[in-house]
Amino acid sequence: MKQKNHFLVGDAQTSISRRKVLKSASAFAGAGLLASSASRAWAATFEEVGPQWASADIDWMSQAGKTIVLNAVQHPWTDAITPLIPHFTELTGINVDVQTQSETEYTAELPVKLGTGNPTPDVYMVWAIGQAITAGWLEPLDGFYANSQLSDASWWNDDDLFPSARSFQKWSDGIRYLMPITAESQILFINQPLLEEKGLSVPTTMDGLMDTAVALHGDDVAGIAMRAKSTGDSTWPAGGFIFSFGGAIIDLDGNVAINSPEAVAAMDAYGGLLHKAGPVGISSYQWVECLNDYMAGAVAMGCDSSNFATDIANPDKSVVAGKTVYATLPKAGDMPIKPNMWHWNAGINSSSANKDAAWLFLQWAESMPTCLLSSAAGLATPRASAWASDGFQNRFGAQAADTALSSLKAGDGDLFKATWFHPKGPQILDAFGIALNQIATGASDAKSAMDAAAAKIEADLAG
């Protein structure tokens, strides 16, 4: 097992419109919070921003002297929020011990820790939402929202959160267990100079995507890279293919649909792209490998999270900064585009001894002032006001932001939640990940692999 990154910080169905985003931003500007540039917002001092947090009718110092543990994935949210935590400590007197892991390590180890009733972490990024809620690992948040000492509804401005983000907070019992921390959608990103060199246009159909990937594929540059590792967390982009082909993994009635004709056709297309135009060693590719290869110019196209745009646009990391065009997922025949979508969420460990302090952290981290600061670093937060800010638009890129918003609007949150919110979501996705890997590597045809996955999932659900 790799060593965790561990350090203390603080001591030193979606309905989204551009009109709604700009309206929220206008209101935020009236409060004097919209920065003129990314660097200006990111460099803000506590003296400059502190009054915006202090304006809340909240007793921020009520938990002073406590230390909370935050468990997080190595992720853009973690990168953006960690440098801001000293502001939180100055505001509240609460120290934050940040512990990060890779996504694969995190999703494997955290359930074990929570399952033993460990009081730490106090706050954690939540991956398997259905599992965490049904196992009792998450503290309900409604009581915190109603606590006038710890919350200020007017200052918080719930309407500024995207509707899909608000829907992610609630379980089927109507109770809020989660705090949304990102807004991500599945998009296509393409090396524009390579596209123009071949005289090609951005593909708008799945057949066109295949033709483009093959045309761009060569000895030095792979045509396309997508996740194919045999783990549950590799399945997210493939889910968008299935939804866009008219299929489901678990359908809206709770039935296993992963081997339906539509799902099989989607995975045949996904696997075919990687067979014909993918990089060598695709069987080990997770999102990190896909992103790194694209930023290095070794891959012409990718199809994954809109959050990649921040790194892609960073010339210190990416040779394709300023050379990338973004697009929504191509259409499969006459079916509507249904790219996958996701809001990372954070929650409070139900066994935590520092729940009030943990709540103050969550409320601070996703407040309008903090989201403005983190969005200036390129983070796609769940707040409309932050998306419309100059800092975010300049750092993330206006075309990438518009594409991500379009994809969020097109995504089917109900289909997503039927699988990823399922109490046995990890088992479902693990079986899907194995099938994905077999299809991508040519070890199995799509129908056989998806039939085997369906049988495994059926057995898991019956057990």
Secondary structure as GFF3:
##gff-version 3
##sequence-region A 1 463
A	DSSP	beta_strand	5	9	.	.	.	ID=ss1
A	DSSP	alpha_helix	18	30	.	.	.	ID=ss2
A	DSSP	alpha_helix	38	42	.	.	.	ID=ss3
A	DSSP	alpha_helix	46	54	.	.	.	ID=ss4
A	DSSP	three_ten_helix	60	63	.	.	.	ID=ss5
A	DSSP	beta_strand	67	73	.	.	.	ID=ss6
A	DSSP	alpha_helix	76	81	.	.	.	ID=ss7
A	DSSP	three_ten_helix	82	84	.	.	.	ID=ss8
A	DSSP	alpha_helix	85	92	.	.	.	ID=ss9
A	DSSP	beta_strand	95	101	.	.	.	ID=ss10
A	DSSP	alpha_helix	103	115	.	.	.	ID=ss11
A	DSSP	beta_strand	123	126	.	.	.	ID=ss12
A	DSSP	alpha_helix	129	134	.	.	.	ID=ss13
A	DSSP	alpha_helix	142	145	.	.	.	ID=ss14
A	DSSP	alpha_helix	153	156	.	.	.	ID=ss15
A	DSSP	three_ten_helix	158	160	.	.	.	ID=ss16
A	DSSP	alpha_helix	163	169	.	.	.	ID=ss17
A	DSSP	beta_strand	179	180	.	.	.	ID=ss18
A	DSSP	beta_strand	184	191	.	.	.	ID=ss19
A	DSSP	alpha_helix	192	197	.	.	.	ID=ss20
A	DSSP	alpha_helix	206	216	.	.	.	ID=ss21
A	DSSP	three_ten_helix	232	234	.	.	.	ID=ss22
A	DSSP	alpha_helix	236	244	.	.	.	ID=ss23
A	DSSP	alpha_helix	261	277	.	.	.	ID=ss24
A	DSSP	three_ten_helix	282	284	.	.	.	ID=ss25
A	DSSP	alpha_helix	287	295	.	.	.	ID=ss26
A	DSSP	beta_strand	301	305	.	.	.	ID=ss27
A	DSSP	alpha_helix	308	312	.	.	.	ID=ss28
A	DSSP	beta_strand	324	327	.	.	.	ID=ss29
A	DSSP	beta_strand	341	342	.	.	.	ID=ss30
A	DSSP	beta_strand	345	348	.	.	.	ID=ss31
A	DSSP	alpha_helix	355	365	.	.	.	ID=ss32
A	DSSP	alpha_helix	368	376	.	.	.	ID=ss33
A	DSSP	alpha_helix	384	387	.	.	.	ID=ss34
A	DSSP	alpha_helix	390	396	.	.	.	ID=ss35
A	DSSP	alpha_helix	398	410	.	.	.	ID=ss36
A	DSSP	alpha_helix	413	420	.	.	.	ID=ss37
A	DSSP	alpha_helix	425	441	.	.	.	ID=ss38
A	DSSP	alpha_helix	446	462	.	.	.	ID=ss39
###
